Amino acid sequence: MSDSLERLYLAVLAAKDLDPATSRTARLFQRGPSKMAKKLAEEAIEVVIDAVNGDSEAVIRESADLLYNLTVLWASAGVRPEDVWREMARREDLLGIAEKLPKSPMKLPKVASPRISARRPIVALEGRAARKRH
Ligand SMILES: N=c1c2ncn([C@@H]3O[C@H](COP(=O)(O)OP(=O)(O)OP(=O)(O)O)[C@@H](O)[C@H]3O)c2ncn1[C@@H]1O[C@H](COP(=O)(O)O)[C@@H](O)[C@H]1O
């Protein structure tokens, strides 16, 4: 997927200075970021409406339009696809770390209110911190 988005991004960059009369992309660049943002938002709304209606073919078509408009906005904002991939990789790394962490919190002794038991260590830490200050 990233390959085709990168190709689309390059096609958008190549088209941005073409004649606005013949190129939709050049027309969007001529109109500026707010028009681009409006187009992107419209496509996003179309995707969600189609998804809610269960029309998966329309979701596919509108998603392609959405991605086109997203690459136009990236190009206008000076954001490159690799910038987005880097952020996604960073999140993937973080999630990898999260997956290695224990899924359930430390088991606490059974008490009447779990809310109170969860607070206890904080109260103890505050007390210790307060003693240190004096
Ligand atoms: N990948 C796309 C692409 N995907 C979607 N779209 C257009 O974006 C439209 C979706 O927006 P809209 O629903 O608003 O279209 P519309 O209903 O015709 O409304 P208007 O935009 O005309 O107001 C689609 O109908 C497509 O025409 C695209 N337009 C261009 N590209 C590529 O962008 C590059 C530059 O193309 P030009 O912009 O034609 O120079 C080329 O590589 C193209 O293949």
The ligand as a Gaussian input file, in Angstrom:
#p B3LYP/6-31G(d) Opt

LIG

0 1
 N       -5.475000       9.451000      -8.107000
 C       -6.127000      10.423000      -8.483000
 C       -7.469000      10.599000      -8.062000
 N       -8.261000       9.873000      -7.259000
 C       -9.414000      10.503000      -7.256000
 N       -9.372000      11.582000      -8.028000
 C      -10.447000      12.488000      -8.407000
 O      -11.064000      13.024000      -7.316000
 C      -12.461000      12.933000      -7.507000
 C      -13.144000      12.829000      -6.197000
 O      -13.480000      14.077000      -5.858000
 P      -14.951000      14.564000      -6.027000
 O      -15.902000      13.512000      -5.523000
 O      -15.009000      15.878000      -5.389000
 O      -15.096000      14.661000      -7.641000
 P      -16.301000      15.272000      -8.376000
 O      -17.547000      14.611000      -7.888000
 O      -16.006000      15.151000      -9.837000
 O      -16.320000      16.778000      -7.912000
 P      -15.341000      17.950000      -8.307000
 O      -14.009000      17.704000      -7.649000
 O      -15.207000      17.955000      -9.813000
 O      -15.983000      19.173000      -7.764000
 C      -12.668000      11.680000      -8.277000
 O      -13.865000      11.725000      -8.995000
 C      -11.485000      11.706000      -9.155000
 O      -11.749000      12.380000     -10.346000
 C       -8.169000      11.711000      -8.534000
 N       -7.599000      12.650000      -9.320000
 C       -6.335000      12.472000      -9.714000
 N       -5.593000      11.391000      -9.315000
 C       -4.207000      11.250000      -9.783000
 O       -3.540000      12.453000      -9.545000
 C       -2.561000      12.658000     -10.560000
 C       -2.754000      14.033000     -11.162000
 O       -3.956000      14.043000     -11.893000
 P       -4.668000      15.430000     -12.330000
 O       -5.165000      16.044000     -11.082000
 O       -5.778000      15.022000     -13.218000
 O       -3.624000      16.250000     -12.986000
 C       -2.756000      11.581000     -11.610000
 O       -1.793000      10.588000     -11.374000
 C       -4.136000      11.045000     -11.301000
 O       -4.244000       9.687000     -11.610000

